[in-house]
Amino acid sequence: MMKRELFRSVVVIPAVEEKAVDREGFLSGILSYSAGTFSGDPDSVSLSLSLEHADTADGEFTAVSDTMLNPEQASEKGGIPDMEISSGEARQVQLDLLGCKRFIKITPSVSFKGGTSPAATGASCVLVLGDPVDSPV
């Protein structure tokens, strides 16, 4: 019984980078991002995430307000501020989507300091939408 209720109460969306995601009916989410494996021996690597929303999938997207993010992770620019990340490390960010428009976009950005032609391979991003308006329980 629990498995069927879980299936009806969450949606998992892989590879959400820069795509319009329809979050209709879901009030929160968890974003998991891995920058992959680093090469080129960078001194440090930072990850930032831009979060935008719009009324339609092809509409004009604007930055979400800080109130839609876990307050400990919010940035003044409407996204997740730069955070240090290690090779192979995954980060999770809690999202409160209650005041968000129907469609959201997530754009990760990895920046390197130092090293010789640093790069990241195998990066991945997964969004889990939860807290449905029409909960099966």
Backbone as JSON, one array per atom type, in Angstrom:
{
  "sequence": "MMKRELFRSVVVIPAVEEKAVDREGFLSGILSYSAGTFSGDPDSVSLSLSLEHADTADGEFTAVSDTMLNPEQASEKGGIPDMEISSGEARQVQLDLLGCKRFIKITPSVSFKGGTSPAATGASCVLVLGDPVDSPV",
  "N": [[0.83, -1.2, 0.0], [1.91, 1.3, 0.82], [3.82, 1.79, -1.18], [2.33, 2.35, -3.52], [1.04, 4.7, -2.7], [3.25, 6.36, -2.39], [4.13, 6.53, -5.06], [2.06, 8.07, -6.12], [2.38, 10.43, -4.82], [4.76, 11.74, -5.33], [6.92, 13.11, -7.89], [9.53, 12.37, -10.01], [12.03, 14.01, -11.75], [14.45, 13.7, -14.01], [17.52, 15.2, -15.24], [17.0, 18.11, -15.38], [18.17, 20.51, -16.02], [17.98, 23.78, -17.11], [15.5, 23.4, -18.36], [11.99, 23.87, -18.85], [9.93, 23.05, -16.23], [6.95, 21.56, -15.38], [5.26, 22.13, -12.55], [2.75, 21.88, -11.56], [0.33, 21.35, -9.09], [2.09, 20.52, -7.13], [3.71, 21.4, -4.13], [6.25, 21.59, -3.07], [9.76, 20.71, -3.31], [12.76, 18.75, -3.88], [15.96, 19.32, -4.88], [18.58, 17.62, -6.33], [21.96, 17.75, -7.02], [24.89, 16.9, -8.77], [28.15, 17.75, -9.46], [29.78, 16.12, -10.86], [32.8, 14.43, -11.92], [35.94, 15.9, -11.43], [38.53, 17.24, -13.45], [41.9, 18.31, -14.28], [42.97, 19.38, -11.97], [41.8, 21.56, -10.23], [42.05, 24.29, -7.87], [39.88, 25.02, -6.32], [36.33, 24.46, -6.46], [33.22, 25.81, -7.31], [29.7, 25.72, -6.95], [26.71, 27.03, -8.21], [23.22, 27.74, -8.28], [20.64, 28.76, -10.35], [17.31, 29.77, -10.08], [14.26, 30.01, -11.68], [10.95, 31.19, -12.6], [7.75, 30.93, -14.36], [4.56, 31.66, -15.92], [3.86, 30.12, -18.12], [5.24, 27.45, -20.16], [6.79, 28.42, -22.25], [7.02, 31.03, -21.62], [8.07, 34.26, -20.25], [10.67, 33.91, -18.1], [11.4, 34.6, -14.71], [13.53, 35.4, -11.9], [13.17, 33.44, -8.94], [11.83, 34.32, -5.72], [13.56, 34.73, -2.58], [12.03, 33.56, -0.57], [11.13, 31.17, -1.5], [12.98, 29.27, -1.11], [14.96, 27.14, 0.99], [15.62, 28.91, 3.84], [18.23, 28.94, 4.85], [19.75, 28.49, 2.65], [19.25, 30.35, 0.74], [19.82, 33.01, -1.64], [20.46, 36.49, -2.22], [20.13, 37.13, -4.88], [18.15, 35.51, -5.92], [18.37, 32.61, -6.0], [20.56, 29.82, -5.48], [23.35, 30.46, -3.55], [26.9, 30.63, -4.36], [28.55, 27.63, -3.6], [31.04, 25.63, -2.15], [32.15, 22.65, -3.69], [33.02, 19.24, -3.92], [34.83, 16.91, -6.0], [32.72, 14.49, -7.37], [30.87, 14.81, -5.34], [27.52, 15.2, -4.13], [24.87, 17.55, -3.85], [22.0, 18.59, -2.01], [19.04, 20.5, -2.21], [16.41, 22.06, -0.6], [13.22, 23.04, -1.72], [10.65, 25.39, -1.44], [7.77, 25.63, -3.0], [5.34, 26.91, -2.91], [4.57, 29.67, -3.41], [5.31, 29.84, -6.0], [5.23, 30.2, -9.58], [3.58, 28.25, -12.19], [5.5, 26.95, -13.91], [8.92, 26.06, -13.64], [12.45, 26.76, -13.87], [15.71, 25.45, -13.64], [19.03, 26.29, -13.4], [22.17, 25.16, -13.28], [25.52, 26.16, -12.37], [28.92, 25.74, -12.68], [31.98, 26.76, -11.38], [35.49, 27.19, -11.66], [38.58, 27.55, -9.85], [41.92, 28.09, -10.42], [44.17, 25.4, -11.43], [44.78, 23.33, -14.38], [43.28, 23.8, -17.27], [40.65, 23.07, -16.09], [37.82, 20.89, -15.71], [34.51, 19.42, -15.59], [33.03, 16.27, -15.62], [30.25, 14.15, -16.25], [28.2, 15.38, -14.8], [25.09, 15.76, -13.06], [21.57, 16.31, -12.56], [18.69, 16.19, -10.61], [15.27, 16.53, -9.98], [12.89, 16.26, -7.47], [9.58, 16.39, -7.08], [7.2, 17.08, -4.58], [4.78, 16.92, -1.86], [1.99, 17.03, -2.73], [-0.95, 18.79, -3.82], [-3.35, 17.4, -3.95], [-3.28, 15.0, -2.0], [-2.81, 11.48, -1.66], [-3.11, 10.35, 0.82]],
  "CA": [[0.0, 0.0, 0.0], [2.77, 2.48, 0.91], [4.48, 2.02, -2.45], [1.38, 3.01, -4.43], [0.84, 6.06, -2.21], [4.47, 7.09, -2.71], [4.1, 6.8, -6.5], [1.08, 9.12, -6.41], [2.65, 11.66, -4.07], [6.0, 12.39, -5.78], [7.31, 13.01, -9.29], [10.98, 12.52, -10.15], [12.34, 14.54, -13.07], [15.9, 13.76, -14.21], [18.08, 16.12, -16.25], [16.13, 19.28, -15.45], [18.94, 21.72, -16.27], [17.52, 24.77, -18.07], [14.24, 23.0, -18.99], [10.79, 24.27, -18.15], [9.33, 21.93, -15.52], [5.58, 21.83, -14.94], [5.15, 21.7, -11.16], [1.35, 22.03, -11.17], [-0.16, 20.42, -8.09], [3.11, 20.18, -6.14], [4.04, 22.58, -3.35], [7.65, 21.62, -2.65], [10.64, 19.83, -4.07], [14.15, 18.59, -3.48], [16.85, 19.29, -6.03], [19.86, 16.99, -6.07], [22.88, 18.07, -8.1], [26.27, 16.48, -8.65], [28.99, 18.39, -10.47], [30.52, 15.08, -11.55], [34.2, 14.22, -11.61], [36.75, 17.03, -11.88], [39.87, 17.0, -14.0], [42.67, 19.55, -14.38], [43.45, 19.77, -10.64], [41.44, 22.91, -9.77], [42.26, 24.59, -6.45], [38.55, 24.96, -5.71], [35.2, 24.4, -7.4], [31.99, 26.36, -6.73], [28.44, 25.42, -7.62], [25.59, 27.92, -7.92], [22.0, 27.34, -8.97], [19.69, 29.82, -10.63], [15.95, 29.26, -10.11], [13.35, 30.96, -12.3], [9.59, 30.68, -12.79], [6.9, 31.61, -15.34], [3.19, 31.13, -16.0], [3.79, 29.16, -19.22], [6.53, 26.81, -20.46], [7.57, 29.25, -23.17], [6.87, 32.41, -21.18], [9.24, 34.97, -19.75], [11.04, 33.41, -16.78], [12.03, 35.56, -13.81], [14.13, 34.78, -10.72], [12.27, 33.2, -7.81], [12.21, 35.08, -4.53], [14.23, 33.96, -1.55], [11.1, 32.84, 0.28], [10.84, 29.86, -2.07], [14.12, 28.4, -0.85], [15.32, 26.94, 2.37], [16.25, 30.18, 4.22], [19.67, 28.78, 5.09], [20.43, 28.32, 1.38], [18.81, 31.38, -0.19], [20.72, 34.1, -1.98], [19.73, 37.72, -2.54], [19.87, 37.22, -6.31], [17.1, 34.6, -6.34], [18.95, 31.33, -6.35], [21.43, 29.26, -4.46], [24.66, 31.12, -3.67], [28.04, 29.75, -4.62], [28.95, 26.75, -2.51], [32.15, 24.75, -2.49], [31.74, 21.27, -3.95], [34.15, 18.36, -4.22], [34.64, 15.97, -7.1], [31.83, 13.38, -7.04], [29.94, 15.15, -4.26], [26.17, 15.62, -4.5], [24.23, 18.49, -2.92], [20.54, 18.62, -2.06], [18.47, 21.79, -1.85], [14.97, 22.0, -0.38], [12.51, 24.14, -2.36], [9.26, 25.65, -1.08], [7.21, 26.13, -4.26], [3.98, 27.39, -2.67], [4.34, 30.94, -4.08], [5.94, 29.77, -7.31], [4.36, 30.06, -10.74], [3.41, 26.86, -12.61], [6.69, 26.38, -14.53], [10.19, 26.49, -13.06], [13.69, 26.38, -14.56], [16.87, 25.38, -12.77], [20.25, 26.38, -14.18], [23.37, 25.05, -12.47], [26.73, 26.75, -12.91], [30.12, 25.31, -11.96], [33.13, 27.61, -11.69], [36.76, 26.66, -11.17], [39.71, 28.44, -9.56], [43.19, 27.39, -10.54], [44.24, 24.17, -12.2], [45.15, 23.38, -15.78], [42.08, 23.47, -18.06], [39.74, 22.26, -15.28], [36.53, 20.53, -16.31], [33.69, 18.47, -14.84], [32.32, 15.33, -16.49], [29.27, 13.33, -15.56], [27.3, 16.16, -13.94], [23.68, 15.36, -13.16], [20.63, 17.09, -11.78], [17.41, 15.52, -10.48], [14.29, 17.26, -9.18], [11.8, 15.45, -6.94], [8.45, 17.22, -6.65], [6.4, 16.41, -3.57], [3.77, 17.71, -1.17], [0.93, 17.3, -3.7], [-2.17, 19.44, -3.37], [-4.31, 16.3, -3.79], [-2.52, 13.9, -1.44], [-3.59, 10.25, -1.58], [-3.26, 9.89, 2.21]],
  "C": [[0.87, 1.26, 0.0], [3.4, 2.81, -0.44], [3.55, 2.76, -3.41], [1.12, 4.46, -4.0], [2.06, 6.92, -2.51], [4.48, 7.47, -4.19], [3.16, 7.94, -6.84], [1.41, 10.44, -5.73], [3.96, 12.35, -4.44], [6.17, 12.2, -7.29], [8.81, 13.26, -9.35], [11.27, 12.92, -11.59], [13.85, 14.62, -13.22], [16.28, 14.8, -15.25], [17.21, 17.35, -16.45], [16.85, 20.58, -15.81], [18.36, 22.54, -17.42], [16.26, 24.38, -18.84], [13.07, 23.53, -18.18], [10.14, 23.02, -17.54], [7.95, 22.35, -15.04], [5.42, 21.26, -13.53], [3.71, 21.8, -10.65], [0.94, 20.93, -10.19], [0.86, 20.02, -7.03], [3.6, 21.45, -5.45], [5.49, 22.66, -2.89], [8.46, 20.66, -3.5], [11.99, 19.73, -3.42], [14.95, 18.48, -4.77], [18.15, 18.65, -5.6], [20.75, 17.23, -7.28], [24.27, 17.54, -7.78], [27.05, 17.13, -9.78], [29.84, 17.38, -11.22], [31.96, 14.98, -11.07], [35.03, 15.35, -12.21], [38.08, 16.54, -12.44], [40.59, 18.35, -14.06], [43.14, 20.11, -13.06], [43.08, 21.2, -10.22], [41.71, 23.06, -8.28], [40.94, 24.54, -5.68], [37.49, 24.98, -6.81], [33.96, 24.91, -6.67], [30.8, 26.0, -7.6], [27.44, 26.5, -7.23], [24.41, 27.46, -8.76], [21.09, 28.54, -9.13], [18.31, 29.18, -10.74], [15.03, 30.35, -10.65], [11.96, 30.34, -12.43], [8.82, 31.54, -13.78], [5.52, 30.96, -15.33], [3.03, 30.06, -17.07], [5.18, 28.62, -19.52], [7.4, 27.66, -21.37], [7.46, 30.74, -22.83], [8.17, 33.04, -20.74], [9.52, 34.53, -18.31], [11.75, 34.5, -15.99], [12.55, 34.82, -12.58], [13.09, 34.59, -9.62], [12.75, 34.03, -6.62], [12.82, 34.15, -3.49], [13.28, 33.13, -0.7], [10.77, 31.46, -0.25], [11.97, 28.87, -1.84], [14.27, 28.19, 0.64], [16.08, 28.19, 2.81], [17.75, 30.1, 4.44], [20.45, 28.71, 3.78], [20.13, 29.44, 0.39], [19.86, 32.45, -0.44], [19.89, 35.32, -2.33], [19.39, 37.81, -4.01], [18.8, 36.25, -6.8], [17.65, 33.29, -6.81], [19.78, 30.82, -5.2], [22.79, 29.9, -4.61], [25.76, 30.1, -3.94], [28.35, 28.93, -3.38], [30.07, 25.85, -3.0], [31.61, 23.34, -2.7], [32.97, 20.49, -4.35], [33.81, 17.44, -5.37], [33.79, 14.79, -6.64], [30.81, 13.66, -5.97], [28.58, 15.57, -4.81], [25.64, 16.56, -3.42], [22.73, 18.4, -3.09], [20.05, 19.96, -1.54], [16.96, 21.61, -1.72], [14.31, 23.24, -1.0], [11.08, 24.22, -1.85], [8.64, 26.34, -2.29], [5.82, 26.73, -4.12], [3.69, 28.69, -3.43], [4.88, 30.98, -5.5], [4.88, 29.67, -8.41], [4.4, 28.61, -11.22], [4.69, 26.22, -13.16], [7.94, 26.94, -13.88], [11.34, 26.02, -13.96], [14.82, 26.43, -13.55], [18.11, 25.38, -13.65], [21.46, 26.3, -13.25], [24.56, 25.69, -13.16], [27.9, 26.32, -12.04], [31.26, 26.22, -12.37], [34.37, 27.07, -10.98], [37.73, 27.78, -10.85], [40.97, 27.61, -9.63], [43.11, 26.15, -11.39], [44.64, 24.41, -13.63], [43.97, 22.89, -16.61], [41.09, 22.61, -17.27], [38.41, 22.03, -15.98], [35.81, 19.56, -15.37], [32.98, 17.57, -15.84], [31.36, 14.51, -15.65], [28.37, 14.08, -14.6], [25.87, 15.69, -14.13], [22.83, 16.17, -12.2], [19.28, 16.37, -11.78], [16.52, 16.36, -9.58], [13.2, 16.29, -8.76], [10.74, 16.43, -6.46], [7.61, 16.43, -5.66], [5.4, 17.36, -2.95], [2.64, 18.07, -2.12], [-0.29, 17.96, -3.06], [-3.24, 18.4, -3.08], [-3.54, 15.08, -3.32], [-3.38, 12.66, -1.32], [-3.84, 9.77, -0.15], [-4.24, 10.77, 2.93]]
}
